[in-house]
Amino acid sequence: MLRKLEAHDIREVVKIHKTELAGFLSQLGEDFLEKFYKASLKIPEVFTIVIEEKKQILGFVSGTTKLKGLYKKIFFRNPFGFIYSLLIYFITHPKGIVKLTKTMVYPGFESDIPELLTIVVAKDQRNKGLGKKLFLAAVCEFRKRGVGKFRISVYERLPANKFYKAIGCKKEKEFDFMGEKMNYYKYGDV
């Protein structure tokens, strides 16, 4: 069953995010991710849809109709909580300060283009069509919000590139970010 994320789902979503996604947000830890997803529930331009079976979350997709200023909005939903989580992380990972600084200059953060932020399916649930269902649910949600096209950014090294091409996304641009190649894909009226 596909449905919108609710507060009681956040722990399961965080576990999937942390386990299956190797990005910087995952490195910040479960406490940070819990605050992140909880804050995102209160931001109208953000949505997260989960896929659930027998009361277990199998995967989820998140998107935003406006990326510009999003992380600032999320941060200011709980500034002291995020500062605490970041301090704990930086004490144990001092080089993380540099990584956070570099992350904040991601070119997409200055864009008003709608973006698919995250799509992930638990490893033991892959190759069952769940990723496609989540993607199409995101397309429907974007359309409900008046968005006919959106962008996806993904590291070149990830197998997700094959998924996006197979589902009909068009590669728009390649760029370097923090020493790695990334791709922008567009879906919709391109």
NORDARA-V809448 format. One record per residue. N is the residue number from 1. RES is the residue in one small letter. PHI is phi in whole degrees, 0 to 359 (none if undefined). Layout:
N|RES|PHI ; N|RES|PHI
This chain:
1|m|none ; 2|l|265 ; 3|r|199 ; 4|k|287 ; 5|l|300 ; 6|e|239 ; 7|a|305 ; 8|h|289 ; 9|d|273 ; 10|i|300 ; 11|r|300 ; 12|e|293 ; 13|v|298 ; 14|v|298 ; 15|k|298 ; 16|i|295 ; 17|h|303 ; 18|k|295 ; 19|t|285 ; 20|e|260 ; 21|l|247 ; 22|a|265 ; 23|g|285 ; 24|f|296 ; 25|l|301 ; 26|s|298 ; 27|q|294 ; 28|l|288 ; 29|g|100 ; 30|e|295 ; 31|d|299 ; 32|f|298 ; 33|l|298 ; 34|e|299 ; 35|k|297 ; 36|f|300 ; 37|y|290 ; 38|k|296 ; 39|a|296 ; 40|s|296 ; 41|l|297 ; 42|k|261 ; 43|i|250 ; 44|p|302 ; 45|e|278 ; 46|v|251 ; 47|f|223 ; 48|t|225 ; 49|i|243 ; 50|v|253 ; 51|i|245 ; 52|e|231 ; 53|e|217 ; 54|k|51 ; 55|k|62 ; 56|q|240 ; 57|i|283 ; 58|l|258 ; 59|g|178 ; 60|f|201 ; 61|v|223 ; 62|s|233 ; 63|g|211 ; 64|t|219 ; 65|t|278 ; 66|k|207 ; 67|l|283 ; 68|k|302 ; 69|g|79 ; 70|l|299 ; 71|y|291 ; 72|k|294 ; 73|k|298 ; 74|i|297 ; 75|f|302 ; 76|f|283 ; 77|r|287 ; 78|n|203 ; 79|p|300 ; 80|f|292 ; 81|g|297 ; 82|f|292 ; 83|i|299 ; 84|y|301 ; 85|s|300 ; 86|l|292 ; 87|l|299 ; 88|i|302 ; 89|y|296 ; 90|f|291 ; 91|i|297 ; 92|t|270 ; 93|h|222 ; 94|p|302 ; 95|k|290 ; 96|g|296 ; 97|i|298 ; 98|v|296 ; 99|k|297 ; 100|l|297 ; 101|t|300 ; 102|k|293 ; 103|t|298 ; 104|m|292 ; 105|v|261 ; 106|y|308 ; 107|p|301 ; 108|g|295 ; 109|f|294 ; 110|e|261 ; 111|s|251 ; 112|d|268 ; 113|i|289 ; 114|p|299 ; 115|e|218 ; 116|l|283 ; 117|l|274 ; 118|t|209 ; 119|i|218 ; 120|v|207 ; 121|v|236 ; 122|a|305 ; 123|k|307 ; 124|d|285 ; 125|q|246 ; 126|r|284 ; 127|n|63 ; 128|k|239 ; 129|g|86 ; 130|l|290 ; 131|g|299 ; 132|k|296 ; 133|k|299 ; 134|l|296 ; 135|f|300 ; 136|l|294 ; 137|a|295 ; 138|a|294 ; 139|v|302 ; 140|c|299 ; 141|e|294 ; 142|f|301 ; 143|r|297 ; 144|k|302 ; 145|r|268 ; 146|g|82 ; 147|v|254 ; 148|g|265 ; 149|k|215 ; 150|f|210 ; 151|r|251 ; 152|i|226 ; 153|s|246 ; 154|v|209 ; 155|y|295 ; 156|e|304 ; 157|r|287 ; 158|l|272 ; 159|p|294 ; 160|a|301 ; 161|n|304 ; 162|k|297 ; 163|f|300 ; 164|y|297 ; 165|k|295 ; 166|a|296 ; 167|i|273 ; 168|g|108 ; 169|c|284 ; 170|k|251 ; 171|k|293 ; 172|e|259 ; 173|k|198 ; 174|e|244 ; 175|f|205 ; 176|d|264 ; 177|f|218 ; 178|m|53 ; 179|g|81 ; 180|e|235 ; 181|k|283 ; 182|m|233 ; 183|n|239 ; 184|y|258 ; 185|y|245 ; 186|k|238 ; 187|y|232 ; 188|g|112 ; 189|d|291 ; 190|v|263
